Amino acid sequence: MTDKERVLDVALLAPRGSLLVDGPQGGSSYVLEEDARILREAGFRVTVWAPPGSTSALVTRTQGIRFRKPLLSSLEYCGHFVKANHGAVLLAYNEPTVAVLAPERTIVRFDWPTPLPRYAPWPVARRRFLRARYLFPSQALRDLWLARHTFIPLDRTVVLANAIDSKVWGPAPPPPEQPLRVGFAGQWVPEKGLQVLLSAWPEVEREVGSAELLLAGGPALWQRTNPAPGARELAERVTHMRSFHRIVVVGVMPRQGMPAFWRQVHVAAVPSVCAESFGLVALEAMACGRPIVASAVGALPEVVGDAGILVPPEDPVALAEALIGLLSDTRKREDLGTKAAARARMFSLEERAKRLVELVREVARGANLRPC
């Protein structure tokens, strides 16, 4: 890396609705902070912008929003960001308005299928959007997004899978078989399918006498500017079911504690009902050598592969049958656990870092950016 490349500016913009905090938070926020660390370690001068209320030590500046209407709030939030970072490569997370304001130097990363603004097909806006780059964590999300934005050519998009640090997320032998534990981790919201797992659980208990369900996370894991719909109701249901089912609430854990969580369970349940853009929680459990039972939605089949069992979403009967089958078959659990650990190693943090740095340099060259 030359001296010129070492001092190139890169500015990251968090979504308007997400708070970056020190401590436990949602997977998309972890990825943003991971990107910031990768780019800083590569020698770039990195700034991180986020909404007010963000407390992460990585945040350089918070940007308030006066307008309530989505279009106006987007223009205000992104406009301030673009203006203040006029000589930087811009990496915008689920904020595609940045692409129309400064297309040549913008990479928009999508962690969910955020659409382009309604005015995107207009001729002037369209020409600008065509000059930006679009980054996706999975082929599934890219395909879904491109089907909606058919005027964006494939070569303006990049798939860069999420990853985990293999030095932290390593496999471990399964725990003793009494009790047989199923683990769930993540945000307690309807999209993550916890309600499906709770509906399936009584049948699992009936068929597997020692079965125990461990729940990590909670209704406020993803730090948002507004409460997540349905989260409070799910938390109340968990509290109710704990009274007469073998359900252990581990609660919100620091990220460094999650490998220990997965290593104390026998099977990981990822029963999402939405089209997951990646499924980082599945990858983390796989890296710890745990077989997966996951919904066949979004990118989960892409991530899980042959390391688990895929079931239809929102089908508690199918979910219960898959969990019962794995809990009742030690050899199958061990086989899938071995495959899970091997597959997780394919999602290399080193490779992800290398490709992200290459993409930023490519955009900088195309925009003819010069270090300050």
N, C-alpha and C positions, 0 to 999 in steps of 0.2 A: 504494500500500500504506500503511495506517495504522500508527501506532506500535504499536497493539495487535497487529496481525498480525506485525509484525517480531519480536516477542519470544515468539511462540508456540513451545512446545517440541514437537519431533518426535524420537522415538527409533526407531532402526533396529536390528533384530536379525538377525544372520547365522545361517545354518543351523548346527545342532550339528556336522555333519560337515565343514564347510568352514572353512579358515583364511584370514583376510584378511592379506595380506603386502605389503610394499613390493617391487615388481618384478613379473616375469611371473606370471600366475595365470589361472585359468579365466574364461570370459566372464561367468558369473553373478556372480562376485566383482567384476569390473570394473563391471558394471551397478549393483551395490549401492553401490560407492564413487562412481560417477557420480551416483546419486540423492542421496547425502549432499552432494556438492558443489553440485548443483542447488538443493537446499533451503537450504543455507547461503547461497548467493548470492542467494536470494530473501528472505533476512532472517530465516529461522527459526533458533531455537537448536537445534542438532542434536547428538545423542549417538549413537554407534555401539557396539553390544555384539557381542562375538564370542567364540568358544571360546578357551581358553588355547592359547598357541602362535601366536596372531595377532600380527603385528608391524607392520601397516600404521599409518602415522602418523595415519590417520583414526579409528582405534579409540579409543574413550573408556574402555571397560572390558571386561575379559574375565571370563567367567562359567564357573566349573568345574561339572562334573557328577559326582556321586558314584554315582548309580544306573546300572546297566547295561541294565535292561529298558527298551525304547523308551517305553512309556507313562509310567513313573516318571521317566525322564530328561527326557522332554518337559515333564512337569508341573513338575519342578524347574527346568529351564533357563528355561522361559517364565514360570513363577511368579515367580522372582526379578526378571526383566525387568519384568513388569507392576507388581509392587509398588514397585519403585524409580522407576518413571516414571508415577506416578499422575495427573499433570496434563498428560500429553503425548499427541499423536497417535502411535499405534504402527504402525510399518511393519515387518511380520514377513516374512522371506524363507523360504518353504517351512517355516514353523513355524505351522501352523494352530491349534495349541492356544491361542495368544494370543487367537484370536477367541472362544473360549468363556470366557476369563477376563475380557476387557474388550471386549465386542463393539461397543459404540457408537463407540469411538474407535480401532478396529483396521482396518487394511488388510493383508490377507495377499497377498503377491506370490508367484506360482508360476513357477519356472524349469524345473520338471519336474512331472509329474502326481502330486504328493504328495497322498495321500488325506486326507480328514478322519479324525479318530480313530474307532475302531470304535463308540464310544458316541454319535457324532453324531446318529443317528436317534432316540435316546431323547428323549421329549417335552421335558424341561427343557433338555437340551443343544441340541436342535434349535431351540428358540425363541431361544437365544442366538446360535447360528451364523447364523440368519436376519437378525440385526441388524448383522453385520459386512459389510465390503466385500472383494471378491476381484479381484485385478489379474493380468492375463495378458499376455505379450508378443506373443501371436498368437491369431488366431481359431481356428486348429487346436487349440491347447492348451486354450483355453476350451471348445470343443465336446467334446473328449475328457473333460475334467474334469466338465463339467455332465452328460454322459451317465452318469457314475458317481454323481453327487450330484443326482439329479433333484428333490429338495425345495428346492434353492437356486434362487430365481427369477433370470431373466436380468438384471433391473434391479439386482441386487446385485453384478453383475460389470462389469468394465471391461477392454477391450483397449487396451493402450498399447504400441505396437511399440518395440523397441529402435532405437537410432539411432547415427549416427556424426557426428563433427564434420567437415563438408565442407572446413574450412580445413586439416585434417590429412590426410584421406583423399580426395585428389583424383586424377583420371585422369592418366595419362602415356602417351606413345607406347610401343608395344611394343618390346621389345629386339630386337637382331639375330636372324635366324632360324637361326643356327648357334651353339649347339644349340637345338632346340625344347624348351622347358622346361614341365613340368607341376609345379604346386606343391600341396603339402598342408600345412596348419598346424593345430595343435591337440593335444589330449591323445592320447597313444598308448594307447588303450584299445579293446577290441572294439566298443563302442557307436559310435565314430566311424568305423568301417569301414576302418581302415588295412590290416587283413588282406585285405580285398577288393581294395584298390588294389594291394597287393603281389602278389596272385594274378594280377591283370590285367596287371601291368607287363611280364613277358616277351613277351607278344603285342604290346604297344605297341612295344617295342624292335625286334621282328622286322619290323614293318611300317613303322616310322618310324626310319630309320637314325640320325638325330641326336638322338633323344629322350633327355631327361635328366629324372630325377625329383628334385625338391628337397623335403626334409622339414624343416619347422620344428616346434618344440614338442618333446615328449618324454613319457616315461612318468609324470613327476611334475609336469607343468605345473599341473594343478589341485591346489592345496595342500589336502590332506585330513588328517583325524585318523587315518584308516586307509588303507593302500595300496590303489590301484585294482586290482580283480581283472583279471588278464590282461595288465596293463601290462608286467610283466617279460618275459613270453613274447614279446610283440610286439617289444620292444626287442632281444631275442636274434635274432629273425627278421630284423630290419632289419640287424643286424650281419652275419649270415650272408649275406644277399643282396647286400650292398655289395661283397662280394669278387668277384662275377662279373656284376654289373649296374651300369648307369649310374645310381647312386643317390647323391645328395649330402645328407648330414645337416647341416643348418644349425644345428639345436639350438634350445634355448630362447632366445628373443630378447626384449629389452625391447619394450613395446608401441609405443613411438615408432619402433622400427625395422621394424615390420611393413609400413608402406606401401612401404618400399624392397624388402622381400622380394617383395611381390606385383608390383611394377613390373618385376622381373627375370624373371618367368615369362610364358608365353603363354596358359596355361589353368590355372584353379584347379579342383582336384578336391575335392568334399565328399561322400564316399561313405558317409555315416552309415547305420547299420543300425537305429538306434533312432528313435523318433518325436521328432525335434528340436522343442523348444519354440519355437525361433526360427531359429537358424542365423546367429549374428553373424559367424562367419568368412566365410560366403558374402557377406554384405553388405559386409564390409570389402574383399574382393577385387573385388567389383563396383564399389565406389567408386573403385578404382584403375583401372577400365576393363578388367577382365579377364573374359572369358567363363567361365561356370561349367558344369561337369558335376557334377550332384548327384543323390543318391538322391531318389526321389519318396516321401518319408516326412515325417510331421509337418508342420511349418510351412515346410519348404524350398520346396515349390511356391509357397507364399504369398509368400515373400521373393524367389525367383529370377524368377518370372514368365516373361517372354519373353526374359530376358537370358542364357539358357543352355539346356542340354539336360538333361532329367530321365530317369533310368534306374531300373529296378527295384532295390530294395535287395538286397544279398548276391548280386549277379549279376556276377561278374568278366568274363564274356564281353560282356555289354551295356556295361559300363563301358569295357572295352578298345575296343570298336567306336566308342563316342562320342568317346573321346579321340583315337583314330586319325583319325576323320573331321574333327575340328577341327584337329588338328595338320597335316593334309594340305591344308587349305583356308584360305589366308590371308584371302581376302575374307570368308568366313563368320566367322572369328575377329574380324576388324575390325568387322563388322556387329554381332555379339553384344556385343563390347566397348563399342561406342558405346551400345547399348541398356542395358548393365549400368550404365554411369556415369550415364545419365539416370534409370534406375530407383532407383539408390541415393540420388539427391537427393530422392526422395519420403520418405525416412526421416530427416526433419529433426530434429536435436538441439534446435533452438529450439522446435519444436512439441511435442516430447516433454516438454521442461522446463515449458512453459506448462501442459500438461494435467496433469502430475504435481502442480504447485503448486496448480492449481485443485481437484484431488481432495483434497489434504490440507486445504485451507481448507474444502471442503464437509464433510468428516468432522468437522473441528473445530467448525463451526457446529452440525452435527447433535448432537454430544456436549455442546454448550454449554460448551466449554472456554474458560478464561480465561488470559491470559498471566500468568506469575509475575513 
